[in-house]
Amino acid sequence: METLSMPDELQIEFFNLKKASLIFRAVNNKVRLQILQHLHENSRMTVTALYIKLRLDQSATSQHLAILRKAGFVTTEREGKCIYYSINYQRLEELNQCAVQLLKTEQANAKDE
């Protein structure tokens, strides 16, 4: 059986690939995109305000927020008993730049075909 070797400069760091996959998956969801939209429109919101707006139960909303928080797209701030969620715009910009670069590469490859 022949094994294929990959040049050193092309070796994929699978740990980073898995992390990138989780980051893209975090925003590849209708509800999570709605959460980001509401946070953008309202600056910051509690989980209660979000689940009322989304018409979801509290646990589902909290799970979606946890995914967004783990990916770095939302931050939290505690005021008394309330936890406020807001968008981490720097992280969204990083994702946007990555997506733009991928699309440019895809378009360049399509032109070459």
Protein Blocks (a to p, Z undefined) as FASTA:
>chain_A
ZZddddfklpccfklmmmmmmmmmmmmcfklmmmmmmmmmnopacfklmmmmnopafklm
mmmmmmmmmnopaccddehjbccddddfklmmmmmmmmmmmmmmmmmmmmmZZ
